[in-house]
Amino acid sequence: MLKGLSAKLRESIEKLTKIGLVDKAAVEDLIKDIQRSLIASDVDVKLVFELSSSIRQKSMQKLLPGLTRKEHVIRVVYDELTRILGKEKSIIELKSKKILLIGLFGSGKTTTSAKLARFYQKKGLKPCLVCCDTVRPAAYEQLEQLSKQIEVPFFGIKGEKDSSSVLKEAMKRVKADILIVDSSGRSALDKDLINEIKRLNEILKPDERMLVIPADIGQAAKEQAVAFHSALNITDVIVTKLDATAKGGGALTACYTTGAKVKFIALGEKTDDLEEYDPTKFVSRLLGFPDLETLLEKARLVVDEKKAEKVIKGDFDLDDFYSQIESMQKMGPMTQVLDMMGLGKLSGKVPDIGAQEGKMKRWKFILQSMTPEEKAKPEEINSARISRIAHGSACDESEVRELLANYNKTKKMMKRFSPEKMKRSGFLKQFGLK
Protein backbone atom coordinates (compact mmCIF):
# COMPACT_ATOMS: atom_id res chain seq x y z
CA MET A 1 0.00 0.00 0.00
CA LEU A 2 1.78 3.14 -1.28
CA LYS A 3 5.03 1.33 -0.53
CA GLY A 4 7.27 4.03 -1.99
CA LEU A 5 5.57 6.88 -0.12
CA SER A 6 5.51 4.90 3.11
CA ALA A 7 9.23 4.06 2.91
CA LYS A 8 10.20 7.69 2.26
CA LEU A 9 8.02 9.06 5.06
CA ARG A 10 9.40 6.51 7.51
CA GLU A 11 12.94 7.45 6.52
CA SER A 12 12.12 11.11 7.16
CA ILE A 13 10.69 10.34 10.61
CA GLU A 14 13.66 8.12 11.52
CA LYS A 15 16.05 10.84 10.39
CA LEU A 16 14.32 13.31 12.73
CA THR A 17 14.40 10.92 15.69
CA LYS A 18 18.20 10.64 15.41
CA ILE A 19 18.71 14.40 15.72
CA GLY A 20 19.76 15.62 19.13
CA LEU A 21 18.12 19.07 18.95
CA VAL A 22 15.01 19.67 16.85
CA ASP A 23 14.99 23.35 15.81
CA LYS A 24 13.56 25.32 12.88
CA ALA A 25 16.29 24.11 10.55
CA ALA A 26 15.52 20.48 11.39
CA VAL A 27 11.81 21.07 10.78
CA GLU A 28 12.59 22.67 7.39
CA ASP A 29 14.66 19.64 6.40
CA LEU A 30 11.78 17.38 7.41
CA ILE A 31 9.30 19.46 5.42
CA LYS A 32 11.46 19.29 2.29
CA ASP A 33 11.69 15.51 2.61
CA ILE A 34 7.90 15.25 3.01
CA GLN A 35 7.34 17.54 0.03
CA ARG A 36 9.47 15.37 -2.23
CA SER A 37 7.73 12.22 -1.01
CA LEU A 38 4.20 13.55 -1.55
CA ILE A 39 4.90 15.07 -4.95
CA ALA A 40 6.46 11.77 -6.06
CA SER A 41 3.21 10.10 -4.97
CA ASP A 42 1.30 12.49 -7.27
CA VAL A 43 -0.24 14.66 -4.56
CA ASP A 44 -1.30 18.07 -5.88
CA VAL A 45 1.50 20.64 -5.46
CA LYS A 46 -0.80 23.29 -3.98
CA LEU A 47 -1.98 20.83 -1.36
CA VAL A 48 1.63 19.87 -0.58
CA PHE A 49 2.54 23.48 0.09
CA GLU A 50 -0.60 23.98 2.19
CA LEU A 51 0.44 21.00 4.26
CA SER A 52 4.02 22.28 4.51
CA SER A 53 2.88 25.67 5.77
CA SER A 54 0.70 24.08 8.42
CA ILE A 55 3.49 21.76 9.64
CA ARG A 56 5.94 24.68 9.74
CA GLN A 57 3.56 26.83 11.80
CA LYS A 58 2.37 24.17 14.27
CA SER A 59 5.77 22.54 14.83
CA MET A 60 7.09 25.59 16.66
CA GLN A 61 4.03 26.07 18.88
CA LYS A 62 4.21 25.81 22.66
CA LEU A 63 4.74 22.25 23.83
CA LEU A 64 2.08 20.33 25.74
CA PRO A 65 3.14 18.97 29.16
CA GLY A 66 5.13 15.74 28.86
CA LEU A 67 5.96 16.11 25.16
CA THR A 68 9.41 16.74 23.74
CA ARG A 69 9.83 18.96 20.68
CA LYS A 70 10.71 15.86 18.66
CA GLU A 71 7.51 14.04 19.67
CA HIS A 72 5.48 17.20 19.09
CA VAL A 73 6.76 17.60 15.51
CA ILE A 74 6.03 13.97 14.66
CA ARG A 75 2.55 14.36 16.12
CA VAL A 76 2.00 17.44 13.93
CA VAL A 77 3.09 15.53 10.81
CA TYR A 78 0.77 12.68 11.79
CA ASP A 79 -2.19 15.02 12.32
CA GLU A 80 -1.65 17.02 9.12
CA LEU A 81 -1.26 13.94 6.93
CA THR A 82 -4.43 12.54 8.49
CA ARG A 83 -6.24 15.79 7.70
CA ILE A 84 -5.45 15.80 3.98
CA LEU A 85 -6.10 12.07 3.67
CA GLY A 86 -9.64 12.34 4.97
CA LYS A 87 -9.42 13.28 8.67
CA GLU A 88 -12.23 11.03 9.92
CA LYS A 89 -13.52 7.56 9.11
CA SER A 90 -16.84 7.38 7.27
CA ILE A 91 -19.75 5.87 9.16
CA ILE A 92 -20.92 2.60 7.64
CA GLU A 93 -24.49 1.82 8.65
CA LEU A 94 -25.34 -1.87 8.73
CA LYS A 95 -28.95 -1.65 7.62
CA SER A 96 -31.05 -2.19 4.50
CA LYS A 97 -30.00 0.17 1.73
CA LYS A 98 -29.69 0.70 -2.00
CA ILE A 99 -26.27 1.50 -3.47
CA LEU A 100 -25.50 2.82 -6.94
CA LEU A 101 -21.91 2.31 -8.13
CA ILE A 102 -20.62 4.62 -10.84
CA GLY A 103 -17.27 5.08 -12.59
CA LEU A 104 -15.41 5.04 -15.89
CA PHE A 105 -14.03 2.07 -17.82
CA GLY A 106 -11.00 0.54 -16.12
CA SER A 107 -11.91 1.65 -12.61
CA GLY A 108 -12.60 -1.89 -11.40
CA LYS A 109 -16.25 -1.08 -10.76
CA THR A 110 -17.69 -4.54 -11.47
CA THR A 111 -15.12 -6.33 -9.30
CA THR A 112 -15.71 -3.72 -6.59
CA SER A 113 -19.45 -4.46 -6.72
CA ALA A 114 -18.71 -8.06 -5.71
CA LYS A 115 -16.22 -6.95 -3.03
CA LEU A 116 -18.85 -4.63 -1.56
CA ALA A 117 -21.43 -7.42 -1.57
CA ARG A 118 -18.93 -9.67 0.18
CA PHE A 119 -18.24 -6.97 2.78
CA TYR A 120 -21.90 -6.70 3.76
CA GLN A 121 -22.33 -10.47 3.55
CA LYS A 122 -19.62 -10.89 6.20
CA LYS A 123 -21.53 -8.41 8.38
CA GLY A 124 -24.57 -10.68 8.36
CA LEU A 125 -26.65 -8.84 5.74
CA LYS A 126 -28.10 -10.28 2.53
CA PRO A 127 -26.84 -8.41 -0.55
CA CYS A 128 -27.89 -8.78 -4.19
CA LEU A 129 -25.89 -7.72 -7.26
CA VAL A 130 -27.72 -6.07 -10.16
CA CYS A 131 -26.05 -5.72 -13.55
CA CYS A 132 -27.07 -2.42 -15.15
CA ASP A 133 -23.89 -2.24 -17.21
CA THR A 134 -25.40 -2.73 -20.65
CA VAL A 135 -22.47 -1.17 -22.53
CA ARG A 136 -19.31 -3.15 -21.72
CA PRO A 137 -19.07 -6.57 -23.41
CA ALA A 138 -19.17 -9.49 -20.95
CA ALA A 139 -20.12 -7.24 -18.00
CA TYR A 140 -23.18 -9.44 -17.40
CA GLU A 141 -21.14 -12.66 -17.43
CA GLN A 142 -18.43 -11.20 -15.18
CA LEU A 143 -20.81 -10.02 -12.48
CA GLU A 144 -22.82 -13.23 -12.65
CA GLN A 145 -19.66 -15.29 -12.17
CA LEU A 146 -18.49 -13.12 -9.27
CA SER A 147 -21.88 -13.46 -7.57
CA LYS A 148 -21.55 -17.25 -7.78
CA GLN A 149 -18.09 -17.11 -6.22
CA ILE A 150 -19.35 -15.31 -3.13
CA GLU A 151 -22.77 -17.02 -3.18
CA VAL A 152 -24.99 -13.96 -3.35
CA PRO A 153 -28.08 -13.46 -5.55
CA PHE A 154 -27.60 -11.88 -8.99
CA PHE A 155 -30.04 -10.14 -11.32
CA GLY A 156 -29.58 -9.04 -14.90
CA ILE A 157 -31.23 -9.31 -18.31
CA LYS A 158 -28.76 -10.69 -20.81
CA GLY A 159 -28.83 -8.83 -24.12
CA GLU A 160 -30.91 -5.92 -22.80
CA LYS A 161 -29.49 -2.58 -23.93
CA ASP A 162 -31.64 -0.32 -21.76
CA SER A 163 -30.22 -0.17 -18.25
CA SER A 164 -33.37 1.58 -16.98
CA SER A 165 -35.49 -1.42 -18.00
CA VAL A 166 -33.12 -3.77 -16.16
CA LEU A 167 -33.29 -1.70 -12.99
CA LYS A 168 -37.08 -1.37 -13.07
CA GLU A 169 -37.42 -5.12 -13.37
CA ALA A 170 -34.91 -5.67 -10.58
CA MET A 171 -36.87 -3.33 -8.30
CA LYS A 172 -39.95 -5.49 -8.86
CA ARG A 173 -38.32 -8.88 -8.37
CA VAL A 174 -35.37 -8.56 -6.03
CA LYS A 175 -35.67 -8.80 -2.26
CA ALA A 176 -32.42 -8.12 -0.39
CA ASP A 177 -31.00 -6.16 2.52
CA ILE A 178 -28.36 -4.50 0.35
CA LEU A 179 -29.14 -3.83 -3.31
CA ILE A 180 -25.91 -3.07 -5.19
CA VAL A 181 -26.33 -1.73 -8.73
CA ASP A 182 -23.35 -1.88 -11.11
CA SER A 183 -23.90 0.85 -13.70
CA SER A 184 -22.38 1.31 -17.15
CA GLY A 185 -19.07 3.08 -17.61
CA ARG A 186 -17.53 5.02 -20.46
CA SER A 187 -14.04 6.03 -21.48
CA ALA A 188 -14.95 9.57 -20.42
CA LEU A 189 -17.73 11.32 -18.52
CA ASP A 190 -19.86 12.33 -21.52
CA LYS A 191 -23.51 13.39 -21.86
CA ASP A 192 -24.69 9.85 -22.55
CA LEU A 193 -23.16 8.53 -19.33
CA ILE A 194 -24.44 11.47 -17.26
CA ASN A 195 -27.97 11.03 -18.60
CA GLU A 196 -27.89 7.28 -18.01
CA ILE A 197 -26.72 7.43 -14.40
CA LYS A 198 -29.22 10.22 -13.70
CA ARG A 199 -32.05 7.99 -14.96
CA LEU A 200 -30.83 5.12 -12.79
CA ASN A 201 -30.58 7.49 -9.84
CA GLU A 202 -34.20 8.61 -10.31
CA ILE A 203 -35.46 5.02 -10.55
CA LEU A 204 -33.39 3.56 -7.70
CA LYS A 205 -33.42 6.55 -5.33
CA PRO A 206 -30.24 5.14 -3.75
CA ASP A 207 -29.18 5.70 -0.17
CA GLU A 208 -25.57 5.88 -1.33
CA ARG A 209 -24.04 6.92 -4.65
CA MET A 210 -20.48 5.59 -4.67
CA LEU A 211 -17.85 6.69 -7.16
CA VAL A 212 -15.20 4.06 -7.95
CA ILE A 213 -11.81 5.62 -8.78
CA PRO A 214 -8.61 3.70 -9.61
CA ALA A 215 -5.55 4.91 -7.70
CA ASP A 216 -3.33 4.66 -10.77
CA ILE A 217 -4.87 7.78 -12.37
CA GLY A 218 -3.22 9.99 -9.75
CA GLN A 219 -4.20 13.66 -9.84
CA ALA A 220 -6.74 13.02 -12.63
CA ALA A 221 -8.92 11.62 -9.83
CA LYS A 222 -9.71 15.19 -8.80
CA GLU A 223 -11.24 16.03 -12.18
CA GLN A 224 -13.30 12.83 -12.12
CA ALA A 225 -14.50 13.37 -8.57
CA VAL A 226 -15.56 16.96 -9.31
CA ALA A 227 -17.35 16.01 -12.55
CA PHE A 228 -19.25 13.07 -11.07
CA HIS A 229 -20.10 15.01 -7.92
CA SER A 230 -21.50 17.86 -10.00
CA ALA A 231 -23.57 15.46 -12.12
CA LEU A 232 -24.84 13.16 -9.39
CA ASN A 233 -23.90 14.51 -5.95
CA ILE A 234 -21.89 11.43 -5.00
CA THR A 235 -21.98 10.46 -1.33
CA ASP A 236 -18.85 8.31 -1.10
CA VAL A 237 -15.72 7.18 -2.95
CA ILE A 238 -14.06 3.79 -3.28
CA VAL A 239 -10.39 3.90 -4.33
CA THR A 240 -9.26 0.75 -6.14
CA LYS A 241 -5.83 -0.61 -7.19
CA LEU A 242 -4.18 1.06 -4.20
CA ASP A 243 -1.79 -1.86 -3.84
CA ALA A 244 -0.44 -1.61 -7.39
CA THR A 245 0.56 2.01 -7.91
CA ALA A 246 2.77 4.81 -6.60
CA LYS A 247 0.14 7.43 -7.49
CA GLY A 248 -2.40 6.56 -4.81
CA GLY A 249 -1.63 9.69 -2.83
CA GLY A 250 -3.04 11.75 -5.69
CA ALA A 251 -6.32 9.82 -5.75
CA LEU A 252 -6.83 9.97 -1.98
CA THR A 253 -6.00 13.64 -1.58
CA ALA A 254 -8.07 14.57 -4.66
CA CYS A 255 -11.11 13.38 -2.75
CA TYR A 256 -10.13 15.68 0.13
CA THR A 257 -10.02 18.71 -2.16
CA THR A 258 -13.52 17.99 -3.51
CA GLY A 259 -15.06 17.27 -0.11
CA ALA A 260 -15.98 13.70 -1.09
CA LYS A 261 -15.17 11.05 1.51
CA VAL A 262 -13.32 7.84 0.78
CA LYS A 263 -15.32 5.03 2.38
CA PHE A 264 -13.46 1.95 1.15
CA ILE A 265 -10.08 1.09 -0.36
CA ALA A 266 -9.30 -1.99 -2.46
CA LEU A 267 -5.91 -3.60 -1.85
CA GLY A 268 -5.99 -6.69 -4.07
CA GLU A 269 -7.88 -8.82 -6.57
CA LYS A 270 -9.73 -11.17 -4.21
CA THR A 271 -13.32 -10.51 -3.16
CA ASP A 272 -12.17 -10.10 0.45
CA ASP A 273 -9.64 -7.40 -0.49
CA LEU A 274 -11.80 -4.43 0.48
CA GLU A 275 -11.13 -2.40 3.63
CA GLU A 276 -13.01 0.33 5.39
CA TYR A 277 -10.95 3.47 4.94
CA ASP A 278 -9.82 5.00 8.21
CA PRO A 279 -7.44 7.95 7.66
CA THR A 280 -5.92 7.70 11.16
CA LYS A 281 -5.05 4.02 10.71
CA PHE A 282 -3.94 4.62 7.13
CA VAL A 283 -1.46 7.31 8.19
CA SER A 284 -0.30 5.15 11.11
CA ARG A 285 0.62 2.42 8.66
CA LEU A 286 2.28 4.89 6.30
CA LEU A 287 4.50 6.14 9.11
CA GLY A 288 5.24 2.66 10.43
CA PHE A 289 3.01 2.75 13.51
CA PRO A 290 1.01 -0.41 14.35
CA ASP A 291 -2.57 -0.97 13.17
CA LEU A 292 -3.19 -4.02 15.33
CA GLU A 293 -6.95 -3.48 15.43
CA THR A 294 -7.27 -4.03 11.67
CA LEU A 295 -4.87 -6.94 11.84
CA LEU A 296 -6.92 -8.66 14.53
CA GLU A 297 -10.14 -7.96 12.61
CA LYS A 298 -8.68 -9.75 9.58
CA ALA A 299 -7.44 -12.57 11.78
CA ARG A 300 -10.87 -13.05 13.37
CA LEU A 301 -12.29 -13.93 9.96
CA VAL A 302 -9.95 -16.89 9.52
CA VAL A 303 -8.86 -18.02 12.99
CA ASP A 304 -10.11 -17.61 16.53
CA GLU A 305 -8.90 -14.54 18.37
CA LYS A 306 -6.80 -16.41 20.93
CA LYS A 307 -4.72 -18.08 18.23
CA ALA A 308 -4.25 -14.80 16.39
CA GLU A 309 -3.01 -13.10 19.56
CA LYS A 310 -0.60 -15.99 20.26
CA VAL A 311 1.09 -15.47 16.93
CA ILE A 312 1.27 -11.69 17.31
CA LYS A 313 2.93 -12.18 20.72
CA GLY A 314 5.36 -14.75 19.32
CA ASP A 315 4.08 -17.42 21.71
CA PHE A 316 3.38 -20.40 19.41
CA ASP A 317 4.61 -23.93 18.69
CA LEU A 318 5.08 -25.78 15.38
CA ASP A 319 1.42 -26.83 15.16
CA ASP A 320 0.36 -23.22 15.71
CA PHE A 321 2.94 -22.07 13.15
CA TYR A 322 1.56 -24.37 10.47
CA SER A 323 -2.09 -23.50 11.13
CA GLN A 324 -1.23 -19.79 11.12
CA ILE A 325 0.52 -20.05 7.77
CA GLU A 326 -2.70 -21.51 6.37
CA SER A 327 -4.74 -18.75 8.00
CA MET A 328 -2.38 -15.92 7.07
CA GLN A 329 -2.56 -16.93 3.43
CA LYS A 330 -6.26 -16.05 3.67
CA MET A 331 -5.44 -12.71 5.32
CA GLY A 332 -3.46 -11.49 2.32
CA PRO A 333 0.21 -10.92 1.49
CA MET A 334 2.66 -10.99 4.41
CA THR A 335 3.76 -7.46 3.48
CA GLN A 336 0.25 -6.20 4.36
CA VAL A 337 0.31 -8.03 7.70
CA LEU A 338 3.70 -6.52 8.54
CA ASP A 339 2.45 -3.05 7.58
CA MET A 340 -0.43 -3.40 10.04
CA MET A 341 2.09 -4.33 12.73
CA GLY A 342 4.17 -1.26 11.91
CA LEU A 343 6.93 -3.50 10.55
CA GLY A 344 6.77 -2.74 6.83
CA LYS A 345 10.51 -2.14 6.65
CA LEU A 346 11.08 -5.79 7.63
CA SER A 347 9.18 -7.14 4.61
CA GLY A 348 12.35 -8.42 2.99
CA LYS A 349 13.73 -9.97 6.17
CA VAL A 350 11.06 -12.56 7.01
CA PRO A 351 9.80 -15.57 5.09
CA ASP A 352 7.23 -14.78 2.42
CA ILE A 353 4.26 -16.66 3.82
CA GLY A 354 2.31 -16.23 0.60
CA ALA A 355 5.06 -17.98 -1.36
CA GLN A 356 5.03 -21.07 0.87
CA GLU A 357 1.99 -22.71 -0.76
CA GLY A 358 4.06 -25.23 -2.70
CA LYS A 359 5.76 -26.37 0.49
CA MET A 360 2.66 -26.65 2.66
CA LYS A 361 1.83 -30.27 1.81
CA ARG A 362 5.41 -31.41 2.46
CA TRP A 363 5.55 -29.49 5.72
CA LYS A 364 2.35 -31.19 6.79
CA PHE A 365 3.93 -34.60 6.21
CA ILE A 366 6.95 -33.47 8.25
CA LEU A 367 4.78 -32.34 11.15
CA GLN A 368 2.84 -35.60 11.09
CA SER A 369 6.15 -37.44 11.55
CA MET A 370 7.00 -35.47 14.69
CA THR A 371 6.08 -36.44 18.22
CA PRO A 372 3.87 -34.09 20.28
CA GLU A 373 6.93 -33.22 22.38
CA GLU A 374 8.96 -32.26 19.29
CA LYS A 375 6.21 -29.98 18.00
CA ALA A 376 5.86 -28.34 21.41
CA LYS A 377 9.64 -27.88 21.84
CA PRO A 378 11.21 -27.73 18.37
CA GLU A 379 14.39 -26.23 19.82
CA GLU A 380 15.21 -29.69 21.19
CA ILE A 381 15.14 -31.36 17.77
CA ASN A 382 18.72 -32.52 17.04
CA SER A 383 20.37 -34.03 13.97
CA ALA A 384 19.31 -37.58 14.83
CA ARG A 385 15.70 -36.52 15.18
CA ILE A 386 15.82 -34.53 11.94
CA SER A 387 17.04 -37.67 10.17
CA ARG A 388 14.23 -39.76 11.68
CA ILE A 389 11.57 -37.12 10.84
CA ALA A 390 12.82 -36.83 7.25
CA HIS A 391 12.75 -40.61 6.79
CA GLY A 392 9.25 -40.91 8.28
CA SER A 393 7.82 -38.14 6.08
CA ALA A 394 9.63 -39.17 2.87
CA CYS A 395 11.18 -35.70 2.72
CA ASP A 396 14.77 -34.46 2.58
CA GLU A 397 16.55 -33.45 5.76
CA SER A 398 17.05 -30.03 4.18
CA GLU A 399 13.25 -29.58 4.08
CA VAL A 400 12.94 -30.39 7.78
CA ARG A 401 15.70 -27.89 8.56
CA GLU A 402 14.00 -25.28 6.37
CA LEU A 403 10.73 -25.68 8.25
CA LEU A 404 12.51 -25.27 11.58
CA ALA A 405 14.49 -22.27 10.31
CA ASN A 406 11.31 -20.53 9.09
CA TYR A 407 9.63 -21.21 12.42
CA ASN A 408 12.55 -19.87 14.47
CA LYS A 409 13.04 -16.79 12.30
CA THR A 410 9.36 -15.85 12.42
CA LYS A 411 9.10 -16.44 16.18
CA LYS A 412 12.13 -14.29 16.93
CA MET A 413 10.80 -11.46 14.79
CA MET A 414 7.35 -11.58 16.42
CA LYS A 415 8.82 -11.57 19.93
CA ARG A 416 11.23 -8.75 19.14
CA PHE A 417 8.46 -6.50 17.86
CA SER A 418 5.59 -7.67 20.04
CA PRO A 419 2.84 -5.11 20.86
CA GLU A 420 3.88 -5.16 24.52
CA LYS A 421 7.43 -4.04 23.71
CA MET A 422 6.14 -1.29 21.44
CA LYS A 423 3.74 -0.05 24.09
CA ARG A 424 6.44 0.03 26.79
CA SER A 425 8.27 2.74 24.86
CA GLY A 426 5.42 5.12 25.73
CA PHE A 427 5.91 6.97 22.44
CA LEU A 428 2.89 5.46 20.68
CA LYS A 429 0.62 6.64 23.49
CA GLN A 430 1.13 10.19 22.27
CA PHE A 431 -0.78 9.19 19.13
CA GLY A 432 -3.58 7.34 20.82
CA LEU A 433 -2.06 4.04 19.58
CA LYS A 434 -2.25 2.02 22.78
N, C-alpha and C positions, 0 to 999 in steps of 0.2 A: 504494500500500500504506500504509494508515493515514496518508494525506497530511496531515490536520490535526494529528495527534499529532506526526508527524515534524517538521513546520514549527515547531511550538511548542517542541519540545525543542531543535531547532537554534538557535532564537532565544535560548533560555535559555543554551545553551553559548556562543554568540557574545557574549552580554551579559557573561558571566563572563570571557571571554578579553580583553575590553577594559578590565577593572578593573586598576588598578595594583597594589593590595594586596588579596589575598584573605584576609579574616579571618572571624570567626564571623558577623558581620552579613551579609557577602556570601554565605556559605553558606546562611544562613536565607532570604535573598532567592531564591536558586537553588531551595531546597527548596519554597518557596511557589509558584514558577513551575511546577515539576515536578508538584506536587500538583494544581494547576488543570488542567494538561494531561492528566494521567492520569484524573482524575475526569470530564473532558469526554469522554474516550475510553471511559467506562463501566467503568473498573477499580474493583473493590470498595474502598470507603472504608477498611475495616480494613486491607486490604493496602497501600493508599497510605500510611497512617500508619506501618505497619510498615517500609515502604521508607524513609520520611522519617527515622524514628528511626535506622535503620542508616546512612544517608548522613550524618546529623548527627554520629553517634559516630565513624565511620571517617574523616571528612574532616579532623578535627583530630588524628589520630594522628601519630606521629613519621614524618617523611619518609624514604623510601628514598634512598640515594645517587644523585645525578644528577637527581632529580625536583624540580621547583618545587612550591609549594603549589597553584598553579593546575592544573598537570598532574595532581597527585595527586587533587584533587577531581573532575576530569573522569573520571579512571580509576575512582574509587569509584562515580560515577554509572553509568558503563558496566558495571561489575561487578554492581551491585545490580539494574539493569534486566535484565541477562542472567539473573540468578538467578530473578527472579519470572516471566520469560518462558520458563523451561524449563531454564536452566543449561547442559545438555549436549545435543548432537545425538544422536538415536536411531540405533542401529545397524540398518542395512538389509542383511539377509543375502540375497545373490543365489543362492538355491538353491530347489529344489522345495518348494512349500508350499501350504497351503489357507488362504484368507482369507475371513472372514465379515464383510460390511459391514452395519452396523445404523444406524438413525437415524429421525427422525420425518419426516412429510410436509414438503416444502419445504426440506429440508436440502441437496438436490442430490446425493443418494446414487447415483442411477442414472448421472448424468453422471460422477460421481467414480469409479464402477466402471470406466467406459471409460478415464478418465484414468490410473487405476492400472494397467490392462492395458497401456496405451500406454507407461507408465513402464518396466515390466518388459520389454516388447517391445524398447524401445530399448537395454536392457541385455543383449540377446541371448537372453532366455528366451522360452518359448512359453506365453503365457497363454490362458485360456479364460474367457468370461463366462457365468455361469449365472443365469437369471432365476427367482428364487424369490419375486418380488413378485407375489403373486396377488390383491392387494387393489386397487391403484391402476389405474384404467382406462388402457390404452395403455402400461403399463409394459413389457410384452413387446415391443411394436412399437418402442418407443424404444430399448431395449437392443439389440435385433436390428439396428436401423439404425446405431447407434453402433459395433457390432462390425464391420459392413461398412465403415464409414468408416476404421477403423484396421486392417482386414484381420486380425482375430483370430477364432477359432472361437466360436460361440455355441450355447448349449443352453437350451431352454425347452419347455414343453408348453402351447401356446395353449389357453385355455379351462379349464385345470385350476385348481381352487380350493384344492387341498391342497398347500401348499408342501413339505411333507415328502415327498410322492410324487414331486414334481419333483426334489428333491435326491437321493432314493434312486436314481432312474433315471439322473440325471447321474453319480452315483458309479460306476454300472455301465458307462456308455458312454464317458464323457469321459476322454481321456488328454492331460494337459498338465503343463507344469512348474509353472505358477501357476494354481490354480483360484480364481476370484474369484466369490463368491456374493452377489448383490444381494438382500437380504431385503425383506420388506414393511415399510411404515411405518404410522404412525397419526398422528392429530392430537395425541395425547397418549400417554404411556407407560402404557397400561392393562393389565389382566390378560391380555387376549387377545394383545396384542403380546408381553408377557413370556413367556407360555407358548409362543407360536409360535417365538420366537428361541431359547428353551431347547431345543425339539425339534430345530431345525436344528443347534444347537450339539452336541447328543448324536449326531446322525447324521453330521455333517461331521467332528467332532473337529478343529476348525481350529487351525492354528499361530498365527494372529493373529485377534483379534476387534477390528475397527476401528470406532469410533464416528465418524460423520460429523456435524459440528456447523456450522451456518451462522454466520458472524461477526456477522450483523446482529441476532442475538438478545441480544447483549451479556451482561449479568450472568446472564441466565436460563440461559446455558450451564452454569453451575456446578450448578444443580439437575438439568439433564439428565445431565451427566457423573456425578454422584453416583448418580442413580437407575439409569442403565444399568450403571454399575460394580457396584452392589449386586446387580443382577439377573443379570449375565453375566460379571463380572470382566473388563472390557475391557482389552486390552493396549495399544492405541494410539488416537490421535485424529487425525482429518483435519479441519482448519478450512477451510471453503469461503467464497466470496464476500468474501474479505478485501480485494479491490480495490474493493469497491463500498459500503463502510460506514465510519462513524466509530467504530463500537462494537467493532471488532475487539480492542481491548485487553482488553475484558471477557471475550471468549471465550478468548483465549490465557491470561490470568492465572487464569481459572476452572479451567483444566486443572491449573495449578500447585497450586492449593489442594486439589484432589482427589488429587493424586499421579499422575494420568494424564499420559502424555507425548504431546505433539503430534509426529507423525511426518512429516506432509505438510501443506502449505498450498496452496490453490487460488487463483490470482490472475487468472482470466479464464474465458472460455467455451470456448476451444478445447481439444482433447484433449491438447495439449502443455502446457497451463497448469497444471501441477502441479509443485511444487518440494519437495525434501526440506527439512524445517524444521531450521534450524541457529540456535539462539538467539543465538550470538555474532555471526554474520553479519547476522541480523535486526536486532539492536540497532545494529550498525555502520551499517547503512543508515538506520535511524531517526535516528541522530545525525549523518548526513552523512559517515561515513567510507566509503572505497571497499570494495566487495565484488567485486574484479576476478576472483577465482577462479570465482564463479558466472557472471559475465559471459562469461568465456572458455569455460566449460563449455557455455553456451547457444550461443556462437558456433561451437564445434566441431561442433555438430549441423547447421549450415547452411553453413559455409564452412571452408576449411582454417585451421589455427591461425596460420600465417604472415600470411595476409591479415587475420585478425581483429586481430592484434597491430599491424599496420601502421596500421589505422584508429585504434586506441586511442592510438597514439603520434602521430597526426596526420601520418603520412608516407605520403600516398597521392595518386594523380593522378586525372584525371576518369574514366578507365575503372574504377579501383578504387572511386571514389565511387559510380558507378552500380551496380556489382555489389554493393556493401555496402548500398545502399538496398534492393535486392531481398532480400538476406540478412537485414537488420535487420527487415524487415517480418515475417519468419518468427520472429524472436526475441521479438516482442511490441511493445507501445507504447514509443515513445522515452522516455517518462517513466520506465518501468521500467529501461531501459538506463542513463539518467542517474543514477537512484537507486543502481544497482550501482557506478557510478563515484564515488559520493559527491557528485554534482552535481545533486541533486534541485531545489535552489533555482533552477537555471538552466532549468527545464523550459519556462518561457514565453519564453526568450530565444534558442532555437535552432529551426530549422525542424522542424515536426512530420512526421517521416519517414512515420508511418502514414497521414498525410493526402495523401501525394504520389502515391497509386496512379493517380489520373486523369491525372497528368502523365507517368507513366513511359514510355508509348509515344511521346509527342512528344519527350521527352528522348532516347530511344533514336535517333530519326531525326536529332536534332541531333548526337549523338555520331558517328553514322555519316557525317555530312557534314564532320567534322573530320579533319584530317591527324593522323598519329601524333605529330608534333611539337607540335601544338596541344593534344592531350590530355595529353601529358607535361608541357607548360609552359603551362597556361591563363592564367597571368599575362601572357603576351605577346600574347594575343588582343586586337587593337585594333578600332576601329569598322569599318574596312574588312573585316576578317575576320569580324566579327559579321554584317555585311550579306551576305557571301558564304555563310556557314554557314546563315543564315536562309533565303536563296533556295534553297540546295541541299536543305534539309530540308523545304521548304514550310511553314515555321513563321514566326511573327512575330519580329522582332528582340528584342522585349520578353521573349519566352520564352527566347531564348538568354542574354540578360542575367540573367534570373531563375535559370537553371541555374548560371551562373557565380557569382552572388551567394550562392546556397545552398551551393555548393562552398566558396567562400572563408570564409563565416561558420562553417561546420562545422569546417573545417580549423584556423582560428584558435582556436576554442573547444577542440578536442582538444589542440592544442599547448600552450595556456595551462594546461590542467589535466591534463597527461600524468602517468602514474604516476611517472615519474622525478622530476618537479618536486615531487610530493607527498612522495615518499620523502626527498628532500633536506632537507625541513624537520626530519626527525628526530622529529617529534612522534608520528607514527603508530607508530613503533617501540615506544613505550611501551605500545601496545595489542596488540602482536604482529601488527600489520597491515603487513607488510613488502612 
